[in-house]
Amino acid sequence: MHRSRINGLLIDCKTDDIDTAAQFWAAALGRPVDMKHPGTRGNYRMLETPPDELSVQIQRVDHESRVHIDIETDDIPAEVARLEKLGAKVDERKERWVIMRAPTGQRVCIVRVQRTNWPKNASQWD
């Protein structure tokens, strides 16, 4: 048995200036950049979000700009296997997460538990 839930929305920005990109999205979404969040570092900026809402992260990338979601889980291999049975494919295995592609082409990252209110609203899988 394992659990998983949607963790966040990630806005991938092909840019040299992550701070300007983060300021745009902060203003657009009405959520200030949270410079004290541990996820704000290097190429990443977190927006302030209440604990019961999805996290929103702006990240600087080398590929084309796009949006993807993260699914957080207490068992990454089990969640990857579950999604593979549904038709998703592994694109890349990183040290701490797995990048997958849905049958319809969208990317999704499978990550370890990120938010402190775990396992609230998580689905349980056998």
N, CA, C and O atoms as CSV, one atom per row, in Angstrom:
chain,resi,resn,atom,element,x,y,z
A,1,MET,N,N,0.843,-1.182,0.000
A,1,MET,CA,C,0.000,0.000,0.000
A,1,MET,C,C,0.889,1.246,0.000
A,1,MET,O,O,1.918,1.293,0.673
A,2,HIS,N,N,0.471,2.246,-0.764
A,2,HIS,CA,C,1.134,3.543,-0.713
A,2,HIS,C,C,0.097,4.631,-0.965
A,2,HIS,O,O,-1.037,4.349,-1.353
A,3,ARG,N,N,0.502,5.873,-0.739
A,3,ARG,CA,C,-0.401,7.004,-0.938
A,3,ARG,C,C,0.261,8.027,-1.856
A,3,ARG,O,O,1.486,8.113,-1.943
A,4,SER,N,N,-0.589,8.806,-2.542
A,4,SER,CA,C,-0.089,9.889,-3.381
A,4,SER,C,C,-1.159,10.958,-3.522
A,4,SER,O,O,-2.347,10.711,-3.310
A,5,ARG,N,N,-0.711,12.146,-3.882
A,5,ARG,CA,C,-1.614,13.265,-4.152
A,5,ARG,C,C,-0.869,14.280,-5.003
A,5,ARG,O,O,0.361,14.291,-5.054
A,6,ILE,N,N,-1.637,15.129,-5.668
A,6,ILE,CA,C,-1.015,16.206,-6.428
A,6,ILE,C,C,-0.347,17.139,-5.422
A,6,ILE,O,O,-0.944,17.515,-4.413
A,7,ASN,N,N,0.875,17.496,-5.708
A,7,ASN,CA,C,1.626,18.378,-4.813
A,7,ASN,C,C,1.631,19.806,-5.316
A,7,ASN,O,O,1.367,20.738,-4.557
A,8,GLY,N,N,1.928,19.980,-6.584
A,8,GLY,CA,C,2.087,21.348,-7.022
A,8,GLY,C,C,2.085,21.531,-8.511
A,8,GLY,O,O,2.139,20.587,-9.299
A,9,LEU,N,N,2.019,22.787,-8.855
A,9,LEU,CA,C,2.080,23.254,-10.222
A,9,LEU,C,C,3.458,23.864,-10.406
A,9,LEU,O,O,3.867,24.724,-9.626
A,10,LEU,N,N,4.169,23.430,-11.421
A,10,LEU,CA,C,5.502,23.953,-11.698
A,10,LEU,C,C,5.490,24.671,-13.030
A,10,LEU,O,O,5.070,24.119,-14.047
A,11,ILE,N,N,5.952,25.898,-13.012
A,11,ILE,CA,C,5.977,26.717,-14.209
A,11,ILE,C,C,7.424,26.767,-14.683
A,11,ILE,O,O,8.267,27.452,-14.103
A,12,ASP,N,N,7.688,26.020,-15.758
A,12,ASP,CA,C,9.032,25.924,-16.320
A,12,ASP,C,C,9.268,27.116,-17.232
A,12,ASP,O,O,8.510,27.342,-18.175
A,13,CYS,N,N,10.312,27.874,-16.954
A,13,CYS,CA,C,10.583,29.097,-17.716
A,13,CYS,C,C,11.963,29.026,-18.363
A,13,CYS,O,O,12.977,28.912,-17.674
A,14,LYS,N,N,11.989,29.095,-19.675
A,14,LYS,CA,C,13.266,29.170,-20.387
A,14,LYS,C,C,13.669,30.641,-20.385
A,14,LYS,O,O,13.251,31.420,-21.241
A,15,THR,N,N,14.487,30.996,-19.407
A,15,THR,CA,C,14.857,32.393,-19.188
A,15,THR,C,C,16.222,32.469,-18.537
A,15,THR,O,O,16.671,31.516,-17.900
A,16,ASP,N,N,16.875,33.593,-18.696
A,16,ASP,CA,C,18.134,33.836,-17.984
A,16,ASP,C,C,17.882,34.474,-16.630
A,16,ASP,O,O,18.764,34.472,-15.772
A,17,ASP,N,N,16.677,35.027,-16.424
A,17,ASP,CA,C,16.383,35.788,-15.212
A,17,ASP,C,C,15.180,35.183,-14.468
A,17,ASP,O,O,14.036,35.580,-14.689
A,18,ILE,N,N,15.461,34.226,-13.594
A,18,ILE,CA,C,14.387,33.545,-12.867
A,18,ILE,C,C,13.630,34.501,-11.951
A,18,ILE,O,O,12.432,34.319,-11.732
A,19,ASP,N,N,14.303,35.518,-11.412
A,19,ASP,CA,C,13.620,36.450,-10.516
A,19,ASP,C,C,12.564,37.277,-11.245
A,19,ASP,O,O,11.481,37.504,-10.707
A,20,THR,N,N,12.861,37.724,-12.445
A,20,THR,CA,C,11.870,38.470,-13.227
A,20,THR,C,C,10.696,37.569,-13.590
A,20,THR,O,O,9.542,37.993,-13.523
A,21,ALA,N,N,10.986,36.332,-13.973
A,21,ALA,CA,C,9.909,35.376,-14.284
A,21,ALA,C,C,9.046,35.135,-13.053
A,21,ALA,O,O,7.819,35.125,-13.147
A,22,ALA,N,N,9.681,34.941,-11.898
A,22,ALA,CA,C,8.937,34.694,-10.659
A,22,ALA,C,C,8.088,35.903,-10.282
A,22,ALA,O,O,6.964,35.744,-9.805
A,23,GLN,N,N,8.607,37.101,-10.488
A,23,GLN,CA,C,7.829,38.298,-10.172
A,23,GLN,C,C,6.594,38.404,-11.059
A,23,GLN,O,O,5.528,38.803,-10.589
A,24,PHE,N,N,6.727,38.049,-12.346
A,24,PHE,CA,C,5.565,38.047,-13.225
A,24,PHE,C,C,4.500,37.099,-12.692
A,24,PHE,O,O,3.344,37.489,-12.531
A,25,TRP,N,N,4.886,35.848,-12.417
A,25,TRP,CA,C,3.908,34.854,-11.978
A,25,TRP,C,C,3.347,35.195,-10.603
A,25,TRP,O,O,2.178,34.919,-10.332
A,26,ALA,N,N,4.147,35.781,-9.741
A,26,ALA,CA,C,3.653,36.213,-8.430
A,26,ALA,C,C,2.548,37.251,-8.608
A,26,ALA,O,O,1.499,37.169,-7.968
A,27,ALA,N,N,2.789,38.218,-9.474
A,27,ALA,CA,C,1.788,39.257,-9.725
A,27,ALA,C,C,0.565,38.675,-10.428
A,27,ALA,O,O,-0.567,39.024,-10.094
A,28,ALA,N,N,0.786,37.793,-11.396
A,28,ALA,CA,C,-0.323,37.215,-12.152
A,28,ALA,C,C,-1.224,36.362,-11.269
A,28,ALA,O,O,-2.442,36.364,-11.443
A,29,LEU,N,N,-0.634,35.633,-10.320
A,29,LEU,CA,C,-1.402,34.702,-9.489
A,29,LEU,C,C,-1.763,35.274,-8.121
A,29,LEU,O,O,-2.457,34.624,-7.340
A,30,GLY,N,N,-1.297,36.484,-7.828
A,30,GLY,CA,C,-1.628,37.111,-6.551
A,30,GLY,C,C,-0.967,36.429,-5.362
A,30,GLY,O,O,-1.522,36.432,-4.264
A,31,ARG,N,N,0.186,35.857,-5.559
A,31,ARG,CA,C,0.942,35.160,-4.507
A,31,ARG,C,C,2.378,35.665,-4.531
A,31,ARG,O,O,3.070,35.463,-5.528
A,32,PRO,N,N,2.849,36.311,-3.475
A,32,PRO,CA,C,4.223,36.826,-3.487
A,32,PRO,C,C,5.260,35.703,-3.521
A,32,PRO,O,O,4.987,34.576,-3.109
A,33,VAL,N,N,6.445,36.028,-4.015
A,33,VAL,CA,C,7.559,35.092,-3.985
A,33,VAL,C,C,7.964,34.888,-2.529
A,33,VAL,O,O,8.085,35.851,-1.773
A,34,ASP,N,N,8.171,33.650,-2.145
A,34,ASP,CA,C,8.560,33.300,-0.781
A,34,ASP,C,C,10.055,32.997,-0.761
A,34,ASP,O,O,10.465,31.854,-0.964
A,35,MET,N,N,10.874,34.032,-0.514
A,35,MET,CA,C,12.329,33.870,-0.547
A,35,MET,C,C,12.856,33.064,0.635
A,35,MET,O,O,13.999,32.607,0.604
A,36,LYS,N,N,12.040,32.880,1.684
A,36,LYS,CA,C,12.474,32.110,2.853
A,36,LYS,C,C,12.120,30.628,2.744
A,36,LYS,O,O,12.555,29.830,3.574
A,37,HIS,N,N,11.346,30.254,1.741
A,37,HIS,CA,C,10.955,28.851,1.553
A,37,HIS,C,C,12.192,28.034,1.186
A,37,HIS,O,O,12.997,28.490,0.374
A,38,PRO,N,N,12.367,26.841,1.757
A,38,PRO,CA,C,13.541,26.035,1.420
A,38,PRO,C,C,13.604,25.641,-0.059
A,38,PRO,O,O,14.677,25.309,-0.563
A,39,GLY,N,N,12.473,25.674,-0.750
A,39,GLY,CA,C,12.465,25.363,-2.177
A,39,GLY,C,C,12.946,26.508,-3.045
A,39,GLY,O,O,13.190,26.316,-4.237
A,40,THR,N,N,13.089,27.710,-2.469
A,40,THR,CA,C,13.603,28.861,-3.208
A,40,THR,C,C,15.121,28.839,-3.102
A,40,THR,O,O,15.700,29.168,-2.066
A,41,ARG,N,N,15.745,28.441,-4.204
A,41,ARG,CA,C,17.203,28.355,-4.245
A,41,ARG,C,C,17.617,28.202,-5.699
A,41,ARG,O,O,16.850,27.678,-6.507
A,42,GLY,N,N,18.789,28.640,-6.035
A,42,GLY,CA,C,19.316,28.454,-7.384
A,42,GLY,C,C,18.328,28.833,-8.474
A,42,GLY,O,O,17.958,30.000,-8.601
A,43,ASN,N,N,17.903,27.863,-9.252
A,43,ASN,CA,C,16.986,28.072,-10.378
A,43,ASN,C,C,15.517,27.986,-10.004
A,43,ASN,O,O,14.663,27.938,-10.889
A,44,TYR,N,N,15.201,27.966,-8.720
A,44,TYR,CA,C,13.827,27.753,-8.257
A,44,TYR,C,C,13.343,28.895,-7.378
A,44,TYR,O,O,14.092,29.416,-6.552
A,45,ARG,N,N,12.079,29.281,-7.561
A,45,ARG,CA,C,11.427,30.263,-6.700
A,45,ARG,C,C,10.052,29.726,-6.337
A,45,ARG,O,O,9.287,29.325,-7.213
A,46,MET,N,N,9.739,29.718,-5.051
A,46,MET,CA,C,8.432,29.276,-4.565
A,46,MET,C,C,7.546,30.498,-4.345
A,46,MET,O,O,8.017,31.546,-3.903
A,47,LEU,N,N,6.265,30.355,-4.654
A,47,LEU,CA,C,5.298,31.397,-4.312
A,47,LEU,C,C,4.670,31.038,-2.976
A,47,LEU,O,O,4.572,29.862,-2.627
A,48,GLU,N,N,4.247,32.044,-2.234
A,48,GLU,CA,C,3.569,31.801,-0.958
A,48,GLU,C,C,2.210,31.184,-1.239
A,48,GLU,O,O,1.412,31.734,-1.997
A,49,THR,N,N,1.954,30.036,-0.621
A,49,THR,CA,C,0.653,29.391,-0.752
A,49,THR,C,C,0.253,28.818,0.601
A,49,THR,O,O,1.110,28.328,1.337
A,50,PRO,N,N,-1.031,28.869,0.940
A,50,PRO,CA,C,-1.490,28.261,2.191
A,50,PRO,C,C,-1.212,26.754,2.178
A,50,PRO,O,O,-1.168,26.149,1.106
A,51,PRO,N,N,-1.025,26.140,3.352
A,51,PRO,CA,C,-0.664,24.723,3.422
A,51,PRO,C,C,-1.672,23.784,2.762
A,51,PRO,O,O,-1.288,22.702,2.318
A,52,ASP,N,N,-2.933,24.159,2.685
A,52,ASP,CA,C,-3.949,23.291,2.094
A,52,ASP,C,C,-4.096,23.480,0.590
A,52,ASP,O,O,-4.942,22.837,-0.033
A,53,GLU,N,N,-3.287,24.349,0.000
A,53,GLU,CA,C,-3.346,24.569,-1.444
A,53,GLU,C,C,-2.122,23.976,-2.113
A,53,GLU,O,O,-1.113,23.702,-1.462
A,54,LEU,N,N,-2.219,23.780,-3.419
A,54,LEU,CA,C,-1.081,23.292,-4.189
A,54,LEU,C,C,0.078,24.266,-4.087
A,54,LEU,O,O,-0.122,25.479,-4.036
A,55,SER,N,N,1.279,23.733,-4.057
A,55,SER,CA,C,2.445,24.609,-4.116
A,55,SER,C,C,2.598,25.101,-5.552
A,55,SER,O,O,2.191,24.427,-6.498
A,56,VAL,N,N,3.186,26.278,-5.699
A,56,VAL,CA,C,3.470,26.828,-7.022
A,56,VAL,C,C,4.950,27.190,-7.040
A,56,VAL,O,O,5.424,27.991,-6.235
A,57,GLN,N,N,5.664,26.580,-7.978
A,57,GLN,CA,C,7.097,26.821,-8.093
A,57,GLN,C,C,7.418,27.295,-9.498
A,57,GLN,O,O,6.923,26.754,-10.486
A,58,ILE,N,N,8.253,28.310,-9.563
A,58,ILE,CA,C,8.749,28.807,-10.838
A,58,ILE,C,C,10.171,28.261,-10.969
A,58,ILE,O,O,10.975,28.410,-10.050
A,59,GLN,N,N,10.486,27.633,-12.096
A,59,GLN,CA,C,11.841,27.093,-12.236
A,59,GLN,C,C,12.438,27.457,-13.583
A,59,GLN,O,O,11.762,27.440,-14.612
A,60,ARG,N,N,13.729,27.789,-13.550
A,60,ARG,CA,C,14.460,28.093,-14.781
A,60,ARG,C,C,14.896,26.776,-15.411
A,60,ARG,O,O,15.463,25.912,-14.742
A,61,VAL,N,N,14.622,26.632,-16.714
A,61,VAL,CA,C,14.923,25.393,-17.430
A,61,VAL,C,C,15.624,25.707,-18.750
A,61,VAL,O,O,15.611,26.846,-19.217
A,62,ASP,N,N,16.232,24.687,-19.339
A,62,ASP,CA,C,16.876,24.831,-20.645
A,62,ASP,C,C,15.954,24.445,-21.793
A,62,ASP,O,O,16.178,24.848,-22.935
A,63,HIS,N,N,14.906,23.655,-21.491
A,63,HIS,CA,C,13.961,23.267,-22.536
A,63,HIS,C,C,12.911,24.364,-22.713
A,63,HIS,O,O,12.914,25.360,-21.991
A,64,GLU,N,N,12.028,24.173,-23.665
A,64,GLU,CA,C,10.980,25.172,-23.915
A,64,GLU,C,C,10.111,25.364,-22.679
A,64,GLU,O,O,9.919,24.435,-21.895
A,65,SER,N,N,9.597,26.553,-22.515
A,65,SER,CA,C,8.718,26.869,-21.390
A,65,SER,C,C,7.446,26.040,-21.471
A,65,SER,O,O,6.898,25.817,-22.550
A,66,ARG,N,N,6.985,25.587,-20.306
A,66,ARG,CA,C,5.756,24.792,-20.211
A,66,ARG,C,C,5.356,24.718,-18.743
A,66,ARG,O,O,6.027,25.274,-17.874
A,67,VAL,N,N,4.275,24.040,-18.488
A,67,VAL,CA,C,3.790,23.821,-17.128
A,67,VAL,C,C,3.694,22.316,-16.908
A,67,VAL,O,O,3.312,21.579,-17.817
A,68,HIS,N,N,4.039,21.855,-15.704
A,68,HIS,CA,C,3.840,20.449,-15.378
A,68,HIS,C,C,3.397,20.333,-13.925
A,68,HIS,O,O,3.487,21.298,-13.166
A,69,ILE,N,N,2.925,19.163,-13.543
A,69,ILE,CA,C,2.524,18.937,-12.153
A,69,ILE,C,C,3.483,17.957,-11.498
A,69,ILE,O,O,4.140,17.151,-12.158
A,70,ASP,N,N,3.539,18.057,-10.189
A,70,ASP,CA,C,4.252,17.085,-9.368
A,70,ASP,C,C,3.224,16.285,-8.584
A,70,ASP,O,O,2.250,16.837,-8.074
A,71,ILE,N,N,3.448,14.982,-8.493
A,71,ILE,CA,C,2.663,14.117,-7.614
A,71,ILE,C,C,3.596,13.698,-6.490
A,71,ILE,O,O,4.654,13.120,-6.739
A,72,GLU,N,N,3.203,13.989,-5.243
A,72,GLU,CA,C,4.024,13.570,-4.102
A,72,GLU,C,C,3.506,12.242,-3.569
A,72,GLU,O,O,2.305,11.968,-3.588
A,73,THR,N,N,4.441,11.423,-3.093
A,73,THR,CA,C,4.080,10.081,-2.655
A,73,THR,C,C,5.014,9.611,-1.551
A,73,THR,O,O,6.142,10.087,-1.418
A,74,ASP,N,N,4.516,8.668,-0.765
A,74,ASP,CA,C,5.358,8.066,0.267
A,74,ASP,C,C,6.108,6.846,-0.268
A,74,ASP,O,O,6.841,6.199,0.480
A,75,ASP,N,N,5.934,6.519,-1.567
A,75,ASP,CA,C,6.634,5.384,-2.166
A,75,ASP,C,C,6.789,5.649,-3.668
A,75,ASP,O,O,5.914,5.297,-4.459
A,76,ILE,N,N,7.896,6.267,-4.051
A,76,ILE,CA,C,8.103,6.648,-5.451
A,76,ILE,C,C,8.066,5.440,-6.391
A,76,ILE,O,O,7.360,5.499,-7.398
A,77,PRO,N,N,8.794,4.343,-6.116
A,77,PRO,CA,C,8.728,3.203,-7.047
A,77,PRO,C,C,7.312,2.649,-7.227
A,77,PRO,O,O,6.929,2.287,-8.340
A,78,ALA,N,N,6.541,2.579,-6.156
A,78,ALA,CA,C,5.170,2.070,-6.255
A,78,ALA,C,C,4.295,3.006,-7.079
A,78,ALA,O,O,3.467,2.545,-7.864
A,79,GLU,N,N,4.469,4.308,-6.910
A,79,GLU,CA,C,3.663,5.269,-7.680
A,79,GLU,C,C,4.049,5.234,-9.153
A,79,GLU,O,O,3.178,5.306,-10.019
A,80,VAL,N,N,5.330,5.124,-9.447
A,80,VAL,CA,C,5.774,5.005,-10.840
A,80,VAL,C,C,5.166,3.750,-11.467
A,80,VAL,O,O,4.665,3.801,-12.591
A,81,ALA,N,N,5.205,2.645,-10.764
A,81,ALA,CA,C,4.637,1.396,-11.284
A,81,ALA,C,C,3.130,1.537,-11.519
A,81,ALA,O,O,2.612,1.051,-12.524
A,82,ARG,N,N,2.430,2.196,-10.602
A,82,ARG,CA,C,0.987,2.396,-10.751
A,82,ARG,C,C,0.691,3.207,-12.014
A,82,ARG,O,O,-0.207,2.861,-12.781
A,83,LEU,N,N,1.442,4.278,-12.227
A,83,LEU,CA,C,1.216,5.126,-13.394
A,83,LEU,C,C,1.627,4.426,-14.693
A,83,LEU,O,O,1.010,4.644,-15.735
A,84,GLU,N,N,2.665,3.586,-14.635
A,84,GLU,CA,C,3.037,2.814,-15.818
A,84,GLU,C,C,1.903,1.874,-16.220
A,84,GLU,O,O,1.647,1.696,-17.411
A,85,LYS,N,N,1.227,1.275,-15.254
A,85,LYS,CA,C,0.085,0.401,-15.562
A,85,LYS,C,C,-1.042,1.179,-16.229
A,85,LYS,O,O,-1.841,0.608,-16.971
A,86,LEU,N,N,-1.107,2.486,-15.964
A,86,LEU,CA,C,-2.127,3.336,-16.583
A,86,LEU,C,C,-1.693,3.847,-17.959
A,86,LEU,O,O,-2.470,4.503,-18.654
A,87,GLY,N,N,-0.451,3.545,-18.350
A,87,GLY,CA,C,0.026,3.938,-19.673
A,87,GLY,C,C,1.098,4.998,-19.699
A,87,GLY,O,O,1.574,5.352,-20.778
A,88,ALA,N,N,1.503,5.524,-18.545
A,88,ALA,CA,C,2.572,6.522,-18.503
A,88,ALA,C,C,3.917,5.844,-18.760
A,88,ALA,O,O,4.078,4.648,-18.520
A,89,LYS,N,N,4.862,6.615,-19.243
A,89,LYS,CA,C,6.211,6.119,-19.518
A,89,LYS,C,C,7.228,6.938,-18.720
A,89,LYS,O,O,7.064,8.143,-18.531
A,90,VAL,N,N,8.276,6.263,-18.260
A,90,VAL,CA,C,9.365,6.959,-17.580
A,90,VAL,C,C,10.223,7.652,-18.634
A,90,VAL,O,O,10.688,7.014,-19.579
A,91,ASP,N,N,10.432,8.964,-18.470
A,91,ASP,CA,C,11.345,9.713,-19.330
A,91,ASP,C,C,12.753,9.701,-18.747
A,91,ASP,O,O,13.739,9.519,-19.460
A,92,GLU,N,N,12.821,9.900,-17.417
A,92,GLU,CA,C,14.137,10.013,-16.782
A,92,GLU,C,C,14.023,9.752,-15.285
A,92,GLU,O,O,13.089,10.215,-14.630
A,93,ARG,N,N,14.972,9.016,-14.765
A,93,ARG,CA,C,15.044,8.783,-13.317
A,93,ARG,C,C,16.144,9.666,-12.753
A,93,ARG,O,O,17.310,9.538,-13.126
A,94,LYS,N,N,15.767,10.558,-11.856
A,94,LYS,CA,C,16.718,11.439,-11.186
A,94,LYS,C,C,17.058,10.834,-9.827
A,94,LYS,O,O,16.514,9.799,-9.443
A,95,GLU,N,N,17.955,11.484,-9.111
A,95,GLU,CA,C,18.354,10.974,-7.799
A,95,GLU,C,C,17.200,10.945,-6.811
A,95,GLU,O,O,17.072,9.997,-6.036
A,96,ARG,N,N,16.329,12.008,-6.830
A,96,ARG,CA,C,15.262,12.100,-5.835
A,96,ARG,C,C,13.860,12.150,-6.434
A,96,ARG,O,O,12.892,12.308,-5.690
A,97,TRP,N,N,13.718,12.022,-7.751
A,97,TRP,CA,C,12.391,12.025,-8.357
A,97,TRP,C,C,12.450,11.337,-9.712
A,97,TRP,O,O,13.529,11.053,-10.233
A,98,VAL,N,N,11.265,11.069,-10.280
A,98,VAL,CA,C,11.164,10.419,-11.583
A,98,VAL,C,C,10.310,11.300,-12.485
A,98,VAL,O,O,9.230,11.747,-12.097
A,99,ILE,N,N,10.808,11.541,-13.688
A,99,ILE,CA,C,10.070,12.314,-14.686
A,99,ILE,C,C,9.341,11.317,-15.583
A,99,ILE,O,O,9.953,10.423,-16.166
A,100,MET,N,N,8.023,11.486,-15.683
A,100,MET,CA,C,7.208,10.589,-16.498
A,100,MET,C,C,6.449,11.397,-17.541
A,100,MET,O,O,6.353,12.622,-17.459
A,101,ARG,N,N,5.914,10.681,-18.520
A,101,ARG,CA,C,5.090,11.299,-19.555
A,101,ARG,C,C,3.778,10.536,-19.621
A,101,ARG,O,O,3.762,9.312,-19.749
A,102,ALA,N,N,2.684,11.271,-19.532
A,102,ALA,CA,C,1.355,10.678,-19.633
A,102,ALA,C,C,1.146,10.152,-21.047
A,102,ALA,O,O,1.845,10.573,-21.968
A,103,PRO,N,N,0.194,9.238,-21.236
A,103,PRO,CA,C,-0.079,8.739,-22.591
A,103,PRO,C,C,-0.428,9.861,-23.572
A,103,PRO,O,O,-0.245,9.702,-24.779
A,104,THR,N,N,-0.922,10.977,-23.073
A,104,THR,CA,C,-1.287,12.110,-23.918
A,104,THR,C,C,-0.159,13.125,-24.074
A,104,THR,O,O,-0.355,14.174,-24.687
A,105,GLY,N,N,1.030,12.826,-23.522
A,105,GLY,CA,C,2.207,13.650,-23.764
A,105,GLY,C,C,2.628,14.603,-22.655
A,105,GLY,O,O,3.761,15.085,-22.663
A,106,GLN,N,N,1.749,14.887,-21.703
A,106,GLN,CA,C,2.124,15.813,-20.638
A,106,GLN,C,C,3.147,15.171,-19.710
A,106,GLN,O,O,3.139,13.960,-19.492
A,107,ARG,N,N,4.028,16.009,-19.169
A,107,ARG,CA,C,5.005,15.537,-18.197
A,107,ARG,C,C,4.446,15.643,-16.788
A,107,ARG,O,O,3.656,16.531,-16.470
A,108,VAL,N,N,4.879,14.716,-15.965
A,108,VAL,CA,C,4.526,14.714,-14.548
A,108,VAL,C,C,5.753,14.192,-13.799
A,108,VAL,O,O,6.393,13.233,-14.232
A,109,CYS,N,N,6.071,14.832,-12.673
A,109,CYS,CA,C,7.192,14.375,-11.851
A,109,CYS,C,C,6.643,13.684,-10.611
A,109,CYS,O,O,5.704,14.169,-9.979
A,110,ILE,N,N,7.234,12.557,-10.276
A,110,ILE,CA,C,6.869,11.818,-9.069
A,110,ILE,C,C,7.943,12.139,-8.046
A,110,ILE,O,O,9.120,11.834,-8.242
A,111,VAL,N,N,7.520,12.761,-6.949
A,111,VAL,CA,C,8.462,13.274,-5.950
A,111,VAL,C,C,8.140,12.725,-4.565
A,111,VAL,O,O,7.035,12.243,-4.319
A,112,ARG,N,N,9.101,12.802,-3.680
A,112,ARG,CA,C,8.850,12.402,-2.290
A,112,ARG,C,C,7.906,13.428,-1.656
A,112,ARG,O,O,7.670,14.492,-2.227
A,113,VAL,N,N,7.380,13.116,-0.504
A,113,VAL,CA,C,6.442,14.003,0.192
A,113,VAL,C,C,7.093,15.377,0.382
A,113,VAL,O,O,8.228,15.481,0.848
A,114,GLN,N,N,6.356,16.425,0.015
A,114,GLN,CA,C,6.871,17.792,0.054
A,114,GLN,C,C,6.183,18.669,1.105
A,114,GLN,O,O,6.831,19.466,1.784
A,115,ARG,N,N,4.864,18.512,1.229
A,115,ARG,CA,C,4.108,19.427,2.098
A,115,ARG,C,C,3.916,18.821,3.477
A,115,ARG,O,O,3.845,17.602,3.628
A,116,THR,N,N,3.833,19.685,4.481
A,116,THR,CA,C,3.798,19.244,5.876
A,116,THR,C,C,2.477,18.622,6.297
A,116,THR,O,O,2.450,17.905,7.297
A,117,ASN,N,N,1.388,18.857,5.590
A,117,ASN,CA,C,0.098,18.316,6.031
A,117,ASN,C,C,-0.164,16.910,5.482
A,117,ASN,O,O,-1.311,16.466,5.439
A,118,TRP,N,N,0.874,16.224,5.070
A,118,TRP,CA,C,0.774,14.851,4.577
A,118,TRP,C,C,0.193,13.960,5.658
A,118,TRP,O,O,0.610,14.102,6.808
A,119,PRO,N,N,-0.728,13.060,5.386
A,119,PRO,CA,C,-1.262,12.610,4.095
A,119,PRO,C,C,-2.641,13.182,3.780
A,119,PRO,O,O,-3.405,12.555,3.046
A,120,LYS,N,N,-2.976,14.343,4.309
A,120,LYS,CA,C,-4.300,14.921,4.059
A,120,LYS,C,C,-4.608,14.933,2.559
A,120,LYS,O,O,-3.799,15.381,1.747
A,121,ASN,N,N,-5.773,14.440,2.220
A,121,ASN,CA,C,-6.297,14.386,0.855
A,121,ASN,C,C,-5.510,13.470,-0.073
A,121,ASN,O,O,-5.701,13.530,-1.288
A,122,ALA,N,N,-4.641,12.635,0.454
A,122,ALA,CA,C,-3.910,11.691,-0.403
A,122,ALA,C,C,-4.802,10.480,-0.689
A,122,ALA,O,O,-5.593,10.057,0.155
A,123,SER,N,N,-4.654,9.935,-1.895
A,123,SER,CA,C,-5.345,8.699,-2.249
A,123,SER,C,C,-4.493,7.528,-1.789
A,123,SER,O,O,-3.264,7.592,-1.800
A,124,GLN,N,N,-5.159,6.470,-1.391
A,124,GLN,CA,C,-4.460,5.248,-0.940
A,124,GLN,C,C,-4.576,4.201,-2.026
A,124,GLN,O,O,-5.663,3.961,-2.550
A,125,TRP,N,N,-3.449,3.569,-2.372
A,125,TRP,CA,C,-3.395,2.584,-3.453
A,125,TRP,C,C,-2.868,1.273,-2.898
A,125,TRP,O,O,-2.027,1.253,-1.999
A,126,ASP,N,N,-3.381,0.170,-3.452
A,126,ASP,CA,C,-2.897,-1.166,-3.039
A,126,ASP,C,C,-1.717,-1.593,-3.863
A,126,ASP,O,O,-1.182,-2.682,-3.657
